[in-house]
């Protein structure tokens, strides 16, 4: 859960308010409702959704989600699992009654173990969680990124972190147009590795 938690926080802090929910949602769906872990992730998902709706001018959606997010986060220890829960709670209490506050103040950062996490701070599993979310958000070929993550995990297991792992870190941390260039390089590597696997499998047909 910690890698997904960190990935979502880093995405949110990078301004990817919509994409941030993706790593959290994958973990949240497997948790028992009402547990503190489930309340944390549910609250963070609704927190970042409230910020997203406020920034896009959907005041009704923002206020409803802000109130709900505050309810989920209310009562959790702070920090909880390393997350400063107090800051998003305060932000949601304000946003629930004054959604236009988003036009006067920047959204509050999320802190993990007192650190304002950046995408560049993520270790491999965090990058593996963030990359598909970025691909989906910015309309890159998510299937290719998913395959690159799978091949990168093989690299990590074997101690070889070059062909897929390095470009995945670049894909997550790069800005446009560099990200598009990295995405093309990843696709080339994935296509070539897929062909190698297909050729090897054909030897035993």
C-alpha positions in Angstrom: 0.0 0.0 0.0 2.8 2.4 0.8 4.1 2.5 -2.8 0.6 3.3 -4.2 0.1 5.9 -1.4 3.4 7.6 -2.3 2.7 7.5 -6.0 -0.7 9.2 -5.6 0.7 11.8 -3.3 3.6 12.6 -5.7 1.1 12.8 -8.6 -1.1 15.2 -6.7 1.8 17.4 -5.7 2.8 17.5 -9.4 -0.6 19.0 -10.2 -2.0 15.7 -11.5 -5.1 16.0 -9.4 -7.2 13.7 -11.5 -4.6 11.0 -12.1 -3.6 10.9 -8.4 -6.7 8.8 -7.6 -5.6 5.9 -9.8 -2.9 4.3 -7.6 -5.0 4.8 -4.5 -8.1 3.3 -6.1 -6.3 0.0 -6.9 -5.5 -0.4 -3.2 -8.8 1.0 -1.8 -11.0 -1.4 -3.7 -9.4 -4.4 -1.9 -9.9 -2.9 1.6 -12.7 -3.6 4.1 -15.1 -0.7 4.3 -14.7 1.4 7.5 -11.2 0.4 8.4 -8.7 3.2 8.9 -6.8 2.3 5.8 -9.9 2.3 3.7 -11.0 5.7 5.2 -7.6 7.2 4.5 -7.6 6.2 0.8 -11.3 6.9 0.3 -10.8 10.3 1.9 -7.7 11.1 -0.3 -9.5 10.0 -3.5 -12.4 12.3 -2.7 -10.0 15.1 -1.5 -8.2 15.2 -4.8 -11.4 14.8 -6.8 -12.8 17.8 -4.9 -9.7 19.8 -5.8 -10.0 18.8 -9.4 -13.7 19.8 -9.6 -13.1 23.1 -7.9 -10.2 23.9 -10.3 -12.5 23.1 -13.3 -15.3 25.3 -12.0 -17.7 22.5 -10.9 -18.6 24.1 -7.6 -21.4 21.7 -6.8 -19.3 18.6 -7.3 -16.4 20.2 -5.4 -18.5 21.1 -2.3 -20.1 17.7 -2.0 -16.9 15.8 -2.4 -15.1 18.1 0.0 -17.7 17.4 2.7 -17.5 13.7 2.1 -13.7 13.7 2.0 -13.6 15.5 5.4 -16.0 12.9 6.8 -13.7 10.0 5.7 -10.6 11.7 7.0 -12.1 12.9 10.3 -10.9 11.0 13.4 -7.8 9.5 11.8 -4.6 10.1 13.6 -2.2 12.6 12.0 0.1 11.6 10.6 -1.6 8.4 9.6 0.6 5.9 7.6 3.0 8.8 7.3 0.4 11.2 5.7 -0.3 14.6 7.2 -4.1 14.2 7.4 -4.7 17.5 9.2 -3.9 19.6 6.1 -6.4 18.0 3.7 -9.0 18.0 6.5 -8.6 21.8 6.9 -8.7 22.3 3.2 -11.8 20.3 2.8 -13.6 22.1 5.6 -12.9 25.4 3.8 -13.7 24.1 0.3 -17.0 22.6 1.4 -18.4 26.1 2.1 -16.3 28.2 -0.2 -15.3 26.4 -3.4 -14.1 29.7 -5.0 -11.2 29.6 -2.4 -9.4 27.6 -5.1 -9.2 30.8 -7.2 -7.5 32.7 -4.3 -5.2 30.0 -2.9 -3.1 27.2 -4.3 -4.3 23.7 -3.3 -2.4 22.5 -0.2 0.4 20.1 -0.8 0.2 16.6 0.6 3.1 15.5 2.9 4.4 12.0 3.5 6.7 11.7 6.5 6.9 15.5 6.6 8.2 15.5 3.0 6.4 17.2 0.1 6.9 14.2 -2.2 7.8 14.8 -5.9 7.6 12.3 -8.7 11.4 12.4 -8.7 11.4 11.1 -5.1 9.6 7.8 -6.0 11.3 4.5 -5.8 10.6 1.8 -8.5 7.3 0.5 -7.2 6.0 4.1 -6.9 7.0 4.8 -10.5 5.4 1.5 -11.5 2.1 2.8 -9.9 2.4 6.3 -11.3 3.3 5.5 -14.9 0.0 3.9 -15.9 -1.9 6.7 -14.3 0.0 9.3 -16.3 -0.5 7.3 -19.5 -4.2 7.1 -19.0 -4.5 10.8 -18.0 -2.5 12.1 -21.0 -3.7 9.6 -23.6 -0.6 7.6 -24.1 -0.9 3.9 -24.9 -1.6 2.5 -21.4 -1.2 -1.1 -22.6 2.4 -0.3 -23.7 3.2 1.3 -20.4 1.7 -1.7 -18.5 3.9 -4.0 -20.6 6.9 -1.8 -19.9 6.2 -2.0 -16.1 6.0 -5.8 -16.3 9.3 -6.0 -18.2 10.9 -3.5 -15.7 9.8 -5.8 -12.8 11.7 -8.6 -14.5 14.8 -6.3 -14.8 14.5 -5.3 -11.1 14.3 -9.0 -10.1 17.4 -9.9 -12.1 19.3 -6.8 -11.0 19.4 -5.3 -14.5 17.8 -1.8 -14.4 18.4 -0.3 -17.8 16.2 -1.0 -20.8 12.8 -0.5 -19.2 13.3 0.7 -15.7 15.3 3.9 -16.6 12.9 5.0 -19.3 9.9 4.5 -17.0 11.5 6.8 -14.4 12.0 9.3 -17.3 8.4 8.9 -18.5 7.1 9.7 -15.0 9.3 12.7 -14.3 9.5 14.3 -17.8 7.5 17.2 -19.0 6.2 17.6 -22.6 7.5 17.2 -25.2 10.2 15.1 -23.6 7.7 12.7 -22.2 6.3 12.0 -25.7 9.9 11.1 -26.8 10.4 8.8 -23.9 7.0 7.1 -24.6 8.1 6.4 -28.2 11.3 4.9 -26.9 9.4 2.7 -24.4 7.1 1.5 -27.2 10.1 0.5 -29.3 11.6 -1.5 -26.5 8.3 -3.1 -25.6 7.6 -4.1 -29.2 11.0 -5.5 -29.6 10.8 -7.5 -26.4 7.3 -8.8 -27.4 8.7 -10.0 -30.7 11.6 -11.8 -28.9 9.1 -13.6 -26.7 7.0 -14.5 -29.7 10.0 -15.8 -31.6 11.1 -17.9 -28.6 7.6 -19.3 -28.1 7.5 -20.3 -31.8 10.5 -22.6 -31.3 8.3 -25.0 -29.4 5.2 -24.9 -31.6 
